[in-house]
């Protein structure tokens, strides 16, 4: 059996892979996730669990609702993934779920004493990795990067 002939016209619109914004996003995400997985393994947390716990602490400190719906919207986590992760965090003894008094379908996610202790340490470690990872950028470049990233994320839902 012979190998199929490659098309003569390329489907790529870029001359080099690094001209593709999507491919650059893929590469930076892979690099960031590798660093994050390493630091979070010390706390026995996945990246999704970290995003949930860090968001939950932020909500508490800024008096925002701690419902699963708000957590999912804030961290851009799909509903089923969020539900499984919160259930797992509950099994690990890091959070509890409490029915919302105003809506019988909604749950508030609350820290346990252990969960609060774990997320404080994890946030400090992740903030340090964050600083190291982005240290190649000047302050102005970092501000531009954050502004561009926010512009892309804005109004996007899962």
HELIX and SHEET records of a PDB file:
HELIX    1   1 UNK A   17  UNK A   19  5                                   3    
HELIX    2   2 UNK A   21  UNK A   41  1                                  21    
HELIX    3   3 UNK A   47  UNK A   61  1                                  15    
HELIX    4   4 UNK A   68  UNK A   75  1                                   8    
HELIX    5   5 UNK A   79  UNK A   91  1                                  13    
HELIX    6   6 UNK A  113  UNK A  133  1                                  21    
HELIX    7   7 UNK A  134  UNK A  136  5                                   3    
HELIX    8   8 UNK A  139  UNK A  153  1                                  15    
SHEET    1   A 2 UNK A  95  UNK A 100  0                                        
SHEET    2   A 2 UNK A 103  UNK A 111 -1                                        
END                                                                             
